[in-house]
Structure formats: C-alpha cells, structure tokens
Amino acid sequence: MVKLNKIYTRTGDDGTTGLVDGSRTPKDAPRMAAIGDVDETNSVIGTAAFHATGEMLGQLRAIQNDLFDLGADLATPGEDFTPGEMTLRIIAAQVTRLETEIDAMNIGMKPLNSFIVPGGTALGTALHVARSVTRRAERTAITASREVSLNPLALAYLNRLSDWLFVASRFANDHGANDILWVPGGAR
C-alpha cells in the first residue's frame, strides 16, 4: 500500500531517484525516461477520459490503473518478471484485455483505405494525442530495455495500448464515420 505523508524528501536533489528495490539511479537514465513517458501517457489518457462516458470511461480508468502498474514494473530492477505480493508486474491478462476490447470496438467498423489525420470528435482527438504519446513511451521503453532488463509484457502492453487508442479514436469518431482521412497531396 502506498502512503505519502510528505511530498518532498530532498533525496533527489543530487539528480538521482529511487527505484522499487531502494537503489538509486540518475533521473535522466533511459529507465527513468521510459517511466516519465508512461506517466505522461497516463496524464493524456486522463484528459481523454474527461470527454468519455460509460464503458469507454471505465476502460480508460482501467488503463490508467494499468499504467501505474506499468510504472512500478519499469521501476523494479531485476530479471524475474513474476508478479508477487510486493512486486507489481504487467501480466498477460492485461495485454489480452486490451486485445479483447480492440476486437469488440472493431466490430462493424469499415476497414481503412487511407491513413487517418488525427482529429474528429473531442474524445477522438484526445485519444489520438494519447496514442502518439504512448508510441513515444514505447520507444523510450525499448531504448531502456537495451540497457536494463525490462518485462517483455510491459513492452507488449505499450504496443497494444497504442493499437487500443487508435481503434478507440475511430470508435469515438462514430465508428469511423467522423474520421478525417489523409488525401495524399491534397493540400498542394
């Protein structure tokens, strides 16, 4: 359980931050860049959730919770990615849940015959922003994984989440009816 009585500790004034095991790492280390991008992803998903209702809102809140799990996973050094009582790890069921939700949102949507220009409804637009930030989080996590061992399911979760956000943006745009399609050379 998390208990925060004091927000500032001064322990990071030297440019380091603590990991789950108590070790310290530079704040600009690739692992920390990935954790920061996951935090930003969570924030932009919170912005998207502001525009959501019903089932979509519930799904976005579940994803936000997953992203806290993911941040804890990335902040836990080691090569054993088995979740434990005191060790949060992304598990296959979280990735599978995203896939199941993608499939459900995709039912009845017309296949794409062009790339989509980010936009449409307020929710659709916010989900596109979240998708692009998620892609950055995935890239920085992959960069970090070249330096430290990271849970492969954490990387899979980020990849699937960007897919989820893409399909969700189409779903929010009236099942793709309000998508803005790219017209190659159309602004010449």
Secondary structure in CASP SS format (residue, H / E / C, confidence):
PFRMAT SS
TARGET T0000
AUTHOR 0000-0000-0000
METHOD secondary structure of the structure
MODEL  1
M C 1.00
V C 1.00
K C 1.00
L C 1.00
N C 1.00
K C 1.00
I C 1.00
Y C 1.00
T C 1.00
R C 1.00
T C 1.00
G C 1.00
D C 1.00
D C 1.00
G C 1.00
T E 1.00
T E 1.00
G E 1.00
L C 1.00
V C 1.00
D C 1.00
G C 1.00
S C 1.00
R E 1.00
T E 1.00
P E 1.00
K C 1.00
D C 1.00
A C 1.00
P H 1.00
R H 1.00
M H 1.00
A H 1.00
A H 1.00
I H 1.00
G H 1.00
D H 1.00
V H 1.00
D H 1.00
E H 1.00
T H 1.00
N H 1.00
S H 1.00
V H 1.00
I H 1.00
G H 1.00
T H 1.00
A H 1.00
A H 1.00
F H 1.00
H C 1.00
A C 1.00
T C 1.00
G H 1.00
E H 1.00
M H 1.00
L H 1.00
G H 1.00
Q H 1.00
L H 1.00
R H 1.00
A H 1.00
I H 1.00
Q H 1.00
N H 1.00
D H 1.00
L H 1.00
F H 1.00
D H 1.00
L H 1.00
G H 1.00
A H 1.00
D H 1.00
L H 1.00
A C 1.00
T C 1.00
P C 1.00
G C 1.00
E C 1.00
D C 1.00
F C 1.00
T C 1.00
P C 1.00
G E 1.00
E C 1.00
M C 1.00
T E 1.00
L C 1.00
R C 1.00
I C 1.00
I C 1.00
A H 1.00
A H 1.00
Q H 1.00
V H 1.00
T H 1.00
R H 1.00
L H 1.00
E H 1.00
T H 1.00
E H 1.00
I H 1.00
D H 1.00
A H 1.00
M H 1.00
N H 1.00
I C 1.00
G C 1.00
M C 1.00
K C 1.00
P C 1.00
L C 1.00
N C 1.00
S C 1.00
F C 1.00
I E 1.00
V E 1.00
P C 1.00
G C 1.00
G C 1.00
T C 1.00
A H 1.00
L H 1.00
G H 1.00
T H 1.00
A H 1.00
L H 1.00
H H 1.00
V H 1.00
A H 1.00
R H 1.00
S H 1.00
V H 1.00
T H 1.00
R H 1.00
R H 1.00
A H 1.00
E H 1.00
R H 1.00
T H 1.00
A H 1.00
I H 1.00
T H 1.00
A H 1.00
S H 1.00
R C 1.00
E C 1.00
V C 1.00
S C 1.00
L C 1.00
N C 1.00
P H 1.00
L H 1.00
A H 1.00
L H 1.00
A H 1.00
Y H 1.00
L H 1.00
N H 1.00
R H 1.00
L H 1.00
S H 1.00
D H 1.00
W H 1.00
L H 1.00
F H 1.00
V H 1.00
A H 1.00
S H 1.00
R H 1.00
F H 1.00
A H 1.00
N C 1.00
D C 1.00
H C 1.00
G C 1.00
A C 1.00
N C 1.00
D C 1.00
I E 1.00
L E 1.00
W C 1.00
V C 1.00
P C 1.00
G C 1.00
G C 1.00
A C 1.00
R C 1.00
END
